[in-house]
Amino acid sequence: MNDSKQKIALFIDADNAPANKFEDVLSEVAKYGVVTIRKAYGNWKSPTLKSWEDLLHEYAIQPVQQYDLSKGKNASDIALVIDAMDVMYTKDIDVMCFLSSDCDFTPMVTRALAEGKVVLGFGERKTPSPFVNACSKFLFLDEPTKNGGNTQDQPKNIKSDTKLINLLRQAIEATEDDTGWASLGGVGSHISNKTSFDSRNYGYKKLSSLFKAIDLFEVKRGPGNSYLVRDKRKKK
């Protein structure tokens, strides 16, 4: 999936995305290829978009002006979806990237996936789960906070996340050998094929660090620089 020759289209919902995290987004997207289309949507006469306006020239982002045609209706969302559909069918694009915390783009993401596109999503933790889960990969742009943001409690909080623990256990079970050990790379690939999971969304840069932080699993060095992981329930 990560090919430096892949062409990427980046669509920014400026009304629902933090401008101060755009460099992080570009850094992540660069792992997948080259961004050939960069568009940002919003009412550029609104002072709330000043932070995004300051980035337009610096990062060669094409602003798309959308007036607020009626109260409660977001014309920017509609314009973004129309452009994304047009790009998907008329341009040579491999990866479609959406920067927004708005759930309205979920159908667009689903359609892009059906057309064989890789879909990257970026947004804040308030982003509704349907949009997050629909993407090939979704990365939260704000830091994980629980119990007042006490990072010492993070492993305990993760351990209580039944959905996450089940996902990790199922991935190990699907890729383990006869002794219960599974290659961390294989586990990661299995998870990526199922969900938009990213260990960074839980405060850990690497999947190995996430597993090490949870005392339900064992992690050890494998061949070369690889890691092996096992569910402690399988320990003999």
DRENDO-985549 format. One record per residue (C-alpha): residue number from 1; y, x, z; residue in three letters. Coordinates in pm, 1 decimal, always signed. Layout:
# residues N
<node NUM, <Y, X, Z>, 'ALA'>
...
This chain:
# residues 236
<node 1, <+0.0, +0.0, +0.0>, 'MET'>
<node 2, <+239.4, +288.4, +74.4>, 'ASN'>
<node 3, <+328.6, +428.6, -270.2>, 'ASP'>
<node 4, <+652.3, +621.2, -325.8>, 'SER'>
<node 5, <+668.0, +479.3, -681.3>, 'LYS'>
<node 6, <+666.3, +116.7, -570.0>, 'GLN'>
<node 7, <+981.0, -80.9, -643.9>, 'LYS'>
<node 8, <+1132.4, -283.1, -362.7>, 'ILE'>
<node 9, <+1370.8, -578.7, -355.9>, 'ALA'>
<node 10, <+1565.2, -616.0, -30.4>, 'LEU'>
<node 11, <+1721.7, -951.3, +59.0>, 'PHE'>
<node 12, <+1954.4, -970.4, +359.8>, 'ILE'>
<node 13, <+2042.3, -1291.7, +540.7>, 'ASP'>
<node 14, <+2365.9, -1150.6, +679.6>, 'ALA'>
<node 15, <+2423.8, -1453.9, +902.2>, 'ASP'>
<node 16, <+2097.7, -1390.2, +1088.2>, 'ASN'>
<node 17, <+2045.9, -1013.6, +1093.4>, 'ALA'>
<node 18, <+2197.3, -725.7, +1296.6>, 'PRO'>
<node 19, <+2399.6, -487.8, +1078.1>, 'ALA'>
<node 20, <+2371.3, -204.5, +1330.9>, 'ASN'>
<node 21, <+1996.9, -179.0, +1262.2>, 'LYS'>
<node 22, <+2020.6, -146.4, +885.9>, 'PHE'>
<node 23, <+1954.6, +228.6, +883.4>, 'GLU'>
<node 24, <+1630.3, +164.6, +1072.0>, 'ASP'>
<node 25, <+1532.9, -91.5, +810.5>, 'VAL'>
<node 26, <+1600.3, +148.4, +522.8>, 'LEU'>
<node 27, <+1403.3, +422.0, +696.1>, 'SER'>
<node 28, <+1102.1, +193.0, +731.3>, 'GLU'>
<node 29, <+1127.4, +52.1, +379.8>, 'VAL'>
<node 30, <+1144.8, +404.7, +233.9>, 'ALA'>
<node 31, <+781.5, +451.5, +339.3>, 'LYS'>
<node 32, <+681.1, +193.6, +80.6>, 'TYR'>
<node 33, <+885.7, +304.6, -219.1>, 'GLY'>
<node 34, <+1234.2, +285.1, -368.8>, 'VAL'>
<node 35, <+1475.1, -2.9, -308.5>, 'VAL'>
<node 36, <+1599.0, -102.6, -653.5>, 'THR'>
<node 37, <+1759.0, -433.6, -552.9>, 'ILE'>
<node 38, <+1980.1, -478.4, -245.5>, 'ARG'>
<node 39, <+2149.9, -812.6, -190.1>, 'LYS'>
<node 40, <+2319.8, -962.3, +114.5>, 'ALA'>
<node 41, <+2403.5, -1330.8, +147.7>, 'TYR'>
<node 42, <+2670.1, -1503.9, +353.1>, 'GLY'>
<node 43, <+3023.2, -1636.9, +367.0>, 'ASN'>
<node 44, <+3207.9, -1307.7, +334.6>, 'TRP'>
<node 45, <+3536.6, -1473.0, +431.2>, 'LYS'>
<node 46, <+3393.2, -1523.6, +778.7>, 'SER'>
<node 47, <+3496.4, -1261.1, +1038.7>, 'PRO'>
<node 48, <+3144.2, -1269.8, +1184.3>, 'THR'>
<node 49, <+3018.7, -1073.0, +883.5>, 'LEU'>
<node 50, <+3267.5, -788.0, +924.7>, 'LYS'>
<node 51, <+2994.3, -551.1, +1050.6>, 'SER'>
<node 52, <+2791.5, -615.8, +735.1>, 'TRP'>
<node 53, <+3096.6, -593.8, +511.2>, 'GLU'>
<node 54, <+3155.6, -240.8, +635.3>, 'ASP'>
<node 55, <+2810.4, -138.9, +507.3>, 'LEU'>
<node 56, <+2826.7, -285.2, +157.0>, 'LEU'>
<node 57, <+2976.2, +15.2, -21.3>, 'HIS'>
<node 58, <+2804.3, +277.5, +190.4>, 'GLU'>
<node 59, <+2457.6, +146.3, +108.3>, 'TYR'>
<node 60, <+2525.3, -4.0, -236.6>, 'ALA'>
<node 61, <+2449.8, -357.1, -119.7>, 'ILE'>
<node 62, <+2549.6, -637.3, -354.7>, 'GLN'>
<node 63, <+2725.7, -914.1, -159.8>, 'PRO'>
<node 64, <+2653.2, -1270.7, -266.7>, 'VAL'>
<node 65, <+2925.6, -1511.9, -161.0>, 'GLN'>
<node 66, <+2816.6, -1852.0, -31.7>, 'GLN'>
<node 67, <+3064.0, -2094.2, +120.9>, 'TYR'>
<node 68, <+2954.0, -2325.6, +398.3>, 'ASP'>
<node 69, <+2933.1, -2633.9, +178.2>, 'LEU'>
<node 70, <+2853.5, -2873.8, +462.0>, 'SER'>
<node 71, <+2809.1, -2853.8, +835.4>, 'LYS'>
<node 72, <+2452.2, -2781.7, +941.1>, 'GLY'>
<node 73, <+2344.0, -2673.6, +592.5>, 'LYS'>
<node 74, <+2301.5, -2304.6, +513.1>, 'ASN'>
<node 75, <+2383.1, -2248.2, +146.1>, 'ALA'>
<node 76, <+2313.2, -1875.7, +191.0>, 'SER'>
<node 77, <+1946.4, -1943.7, +264.5>, 'ASP'>
<node 78, <+1908.5, -2148.8, -50.8>, 'ILE'>
<node 79, <+2083.7, -1890.1, -265.8>, 'ALA'>
<node 80, <+1865.6, -1613.8, -122.6>, 'LEU'>
<node 81, <+1543.9, -1802.3, -195.1>, 'VAL'>
<node 82, <+1652.3, -1884.2, -551.5>, 'ILE'>
<node 83, <+1734.7, -1518.5, -620.0>, 'ASP'>
<node 84, <+1412.1, -1400.3, -458.7>, 'ALA'>
<node 85, <+1207.4, -1636.4, -675.5>, 'MET'>
<node 86, <+1393.0, -1518.3, -983.9>, 'ASP'>
<node 87, <+1332.1, -1152.0, -897.6>, 'VAL'>
<node 88, <+966.8, -1214.5, -819.1>, 'MET'>
<node 89, <+898.9, -1360.0, -1164.9>, 'TYR'>
<node 90, <+1138.8, -1164.7, -1388.6>, 'THR'>
<node 91, <+1161.8, -814.7, -1237.9>, 'LYS'>
<node 92, <+907.1, -537.3, -1197.5>, 'ASP'>
<node 93, <+892.7, -552.6, -818.2>, 'ILE'>
<node 94, <+599.3, -454.2, -594.6>, 'ASP'>
<node 95, <+743.1, -512.3, -247.3>, 'VAL'>
<node 96, <+976.4, -786.1, -128.2>, 'MET'>
<node 97, <+1168.9, -730.3, +192.0>, 'CYS'>
<node 98, <+1348.4, -996.6, +393.2>, 'PHE'>
<node 99, <+1593.9, -913.2, +669.1>, 'LEU'>
<node 100, <+1644.2, -1227.8, +874.1>, 'SER'>
<node 101, <+1557.0, -1402.0, +1198.9>, 'SER'>
<node 102, <+1543.3, -1741.0, +1028.0>, 'ASP'>
<node 103, <+1216.2, -1930.1, +979.7>, 'CYS'>
<node 104, <+1340.9, -2100.0, +662.1>, 'ASP'>
<node 105, <+1205.3, -1817.4, +447.7>, 'PHE'>
<node 106, <+840.3, -1869.7, +545.7>, 'THR'>
<node 107, <+749.5, -2066.4, +227.9>, 'PRO'>
<node 108, <+912.6, -1794.3, +17.1>, 'MET'>
<node 109, <+704.6, -1527.7, +192.4>, 'VAL'>
<node 110, <+385.3, -1728.1, +143.4>, 'THR'>
<node 111, <+456.9, -1766.0, -227.5>, 'ARG'>
<node 112, <+532.0, -1395.2, -270.1>, 'ALA'>
<node 113, <+201.3, -1306.2, -104.7>, 'LEU'>
<node 114, <+20.3, -1545.0, -336.0>, 'ALA'>
<node 115, <+174.9, -1358.2, -628.7>, 'GLU'>
<node 116, <+28.8, -1031.8, -500.1>, 'GLY'>
<node 117, <+346.4, -888.4, -351.4>, 'LYS'>
<node 118, <+365.6, -691.4, -28.9>, 'VAL'>
<node 119, <+615.9, -866.5, +198.3>, 'VAL'>
<node 120, <+805.1, -681.2, +471.5>, 'LEU'>
<node 121, <+1001.6, -873.3, +731.1>, 'GLY'>
<node 122, <+1266.0, -754.9, +976.6>, 'PHE'>
<node 123, <+1438.8, -958.7, +1244.4>, 'GLY'>
<node 124, <+1508.4, -1005.6, +1612.2>, 'GLU'>
<node 125, <+1255.0, -1129.6, +1868.1>, 'ARG'>
<node 126, <+1397.7, -1478.3, +1844.0>, 'LYS'>
<node 127, <+1243.1, -1500.4, +1496.0>, 'THR'>
<node 128, <+998.9, -1796.0, +1487.9>, 'PRO'>
<node 129, <+633.2, -1692.7, +1476.5>, 'SER'>
<node 130, <+551.3, -1867.8, +1143.6>, 'PRO'>
<node 131, <+789.1, -1632.5, +960.5>, 'PHE'>
<node 132, <+667.1, -1329.3, +1154.0>, 'VAL'>
<node 133, <+300.0, -1405.7, +1094.7>, 'ASN'>
<node 134, <+346.4, -1484.3, +725.7>, 'ALA'>
<node 135, <+468.1, -1135.0, +636.8>, 'CYS'>
<node 136, <+241.8, -844.2, +545.2>, 'SER'>
<node 137, <+422.2, -655.4, +819.6>, 'LYS'>
<node 138, <+705.8, -766.4, +1044.2>, 'PHE'>
<node 139, <+911.4, -531.8, +1258.3>, 'LEU'>
<node 140, <+1134.9, -649.4, +1540.6>, 'PHE'>
<node 141, <+1473.0, -478.3, +1543.9>, 'LEU'>
<node 142, <+1551.0, -532.4, +1912.2>, 'ASP'>
<node 143, <+1366.6, -363.9, +2197.2>, 'GLU'>
<node 144, <+1082.5, -541.9, +2379.2>, 'PRO'>
<node 145, <+1197.9, -684.8, +2711.3>, 'THR'>
<node 146, <+995.6, -861.2, +2976.4>, 'LYS'>
<node 147, <+1048.2, -912.7, +3346.0>, 'ASN'>
<node 148, <+1403.6, -792.1, +3317.3>, 'GLY'>
<node 149, <+1315.0, -515.6, +3076.5>, 'GLY'>
<node 150, <+1116.4, -306.0, +3322.3>, 'ASN'>
<node 151, <+922.5, -71.2, +3094.0>, 'THR'>
<node 152, <+688.3, +24.4, +3376.6>, 'GLN'>
<node 153, <+550.5, -328.6, +3362.8>, 'ASP'>
<node 154, <+496.0, -318.6, +2987.1>, 'GLN'>
<node 155, <+122.5, -229.3, +2991.4>, 'PRO'>
<node 156, <+59.9, -508.9, +3242.0>, 'LYS'>
<node 157, <+250.0, -753.6, +3023.1>, 'ASN'>
<node 158, <+54.1, -648.3, +2715.5>, 'ILE'>
<node 159, <-275.5, -681.4, +2900.5>, 'LYS'>
<node 160, <-190.2, -1042.7, +2978.2>, 'SER'>
<node 161, <-122.1, -1115.9, +2609.9>, 'ASP'>
<node 162, <-452.5, -1287.9, +2533.1>, 'THR'>
<node 163, <-382.0, -1322.3, +2161.4>, 'LYS'>
<node 164, <-311.3, -950.5, +2124.1>, 'LEU'>
<node 165, <-611.7, -840.0, +2329.0>, 'ILE'>
<node 166, <-840.3, -1064.8, +2127.4>, 'ASN'>
<node 167, <-697.2, -924.1, +1805.0>, 'LEU'>
<node 168, <-761.8, -566.0, +1918.8>, 'LEU'>
<node 169, <-1112.8, -645.0, +2041.7>, 'ARG'>
<node 170, <-1205.6, -826.3, +1721.6>, 'GLN'>
<node 171, <-1082.5, -533.3, +1512.8>, 'ALA'>
<node 172, <-1292.2, -289.5, +1715.1>, 'ILE'>
<node 173, <-1596.8, -512.2, +1692.3>, 'GLU'>
<node 174, <-1559.1, -540.5, +1315.2>, 'ALA'>
<node 175, <-1543.3, -162.5, +1262.3>, 'THR'>
<node 176, <-1746.3, -9.6, +1547.9>, 'GLU'>
<node 177, <-2062.4, +198.6, +1511.9>, 'ASP'>
<node 178, <-2386.7, +155.0, +1705.3>, 'ASP'>
<node 179, <-2236.0, +314.9, +2015.3>, 'THR'>
<node 180, <-1936.3, +82.7, +2021.6>, 'GLY'>
<node 181, <-1683.8, +344.7, +1907.4>, 'TRP'>
<node 182, <-1453.2, +259.2, +1617.0>, 'ALA'>
<node 183, <-1221.1, +476.1, +1412.8>, 'SER'>
<node 184, <-861.7, +401.3, +1506.2>, 'LEU'>
<node 185, <-767.1, +417.4, +1138.9>, 'GLY'>
<node 186, <-1030.4, +159.3, +1053.7>, 'GLY'>
<node 187, <-913.8, -62.5, +1338.6>, 'VAL'>
<node 188, <-554.6, -40.3, +1218.9>, 'GLY'>
<node 189, <-652.0, -124.4, +861.4>, 'SER'>
<node 190, <-856.8, -423.2, +975.3>, 'HIS'>
<node 191, <-564.4, -558.0, +1177.5>, 'ILE'>
<node 192, <-319.1, -505.8, +889.9>, 'SER'>
<node 193, <-540.9, -709.1, +660.3>, 'ASN'>
<node 194, <-522.1, -1002.4, +901.5>, 'LYS'>
<node 195, <-174.0, -1006.4, +1052.7>, 'THR'>
<node 196, <+180.2, -865.1, +1045.1>, 'SER'>
<node 197, <+100.1, -665.5, +1361.1>, 'PHE'>
<node 198, <+293.7, -346.4, +1435.7>, 'ASP'>
<node 199, <+247.7, -149.9, +1759.6>, 'SER'>
<node 200, <+621.6, -74.3, +1768.5>, 'ARG'>
<node 201, <+685.9, -441.7, +1840.0>, 'ASN'>
<node 202, <+517.1, -380.3, +2177.1>, 'TYR'>
<node 203, <+715.2, -67.4, +2255.8>, 'GLY'>
<node 204, <+469.1, +195.4, +2124.9>, 'TYR'>
<node 205, <+529.0, +409.0, +1818.3>, 'LYS'>
<node 206, <+159.0, +456.0, +1749.4>, 'LYS'>
<node 207, <-145.5, +234.0, +1775.0>, 'LEU'>
<node 208, <-322.2, +504.3, +1976.4>, 'SER'>
<node 209, <-45.9, +492.0, +2239.1>, 'SER'>
<node 210, <-80.0, +116.0, +2264.8>, 'LEU'>
<node 211, <-455.4, +139.5, +2323.3>, 'PHE'>
<node 212, <-409.7, +417.7, +2579.4>, 'LYS'>
<node 213, <-162.8, +204.3, +2774.2>, 'ALA'>
<node 214, <-414.3, -77.3, +2819.4>, 'ILE'>
<node 215, <-695.9, +0.1, +3063.3>, 'ASP'>
<node 216, <-929.8, -238.0, +2880.6>, 'LEU'>
<node 217, <-1001.3, +28.1, +2617.7>, 'PHE'>
<node 218, <-1117.2, +389.2, +2595.3>, 'GLU'>
<node 219, <-956.9, +631.3, +2351.4>, 'VAL'>
<node 220, <-1086.4, +976.1, +2260.4>, 'LYS'>
<node 221, <-1038.6, +1238.4, +1991.9>, 'ARG'>
<node 222, <-1251.3, +1207.0, +1680.4>, 'GLY'>
<node 223, <-1304.0, +1445.2, +1388.8>, 'PRO'>
<node 224, <-992.8, +1639.8, +1291.3>, 'GLY'>
<node 225, <-678.9, +1464.3, +1410.4>, 'ASN'>
<node 226, <-839.1, +1121.0, +1424.8>, 'SER'>
<node 227, <-892.6, +898.1, +1726.1>, 'TYR'>
<node 228, <-1182.0, +676.8, +1830.1>, 'LEU'>
<node 229, <-1144.2, +365.1, +2041.0>, 'VAL'>
<node 230, <-1393.9, +149.8, +2232.7>, 'ARG'>
<node 231, <-1383.2, -171.0, +2429.4>, 'ASP'>
<node 232, <-1471.5, -81.2, +2789.6>, 'LYS'>
<node 233, <-1697.7, -383.2, +2804.2>, 'ARG'>
<node 234, <-1928.4, -198.2, +2561.6>, 'LYS'>
<node 235, <-1947.2, +114.0, +2778.3>, 'LYS'>
<node 236, <-2302.8, +213.4, +2858.7>, 'LYS'>
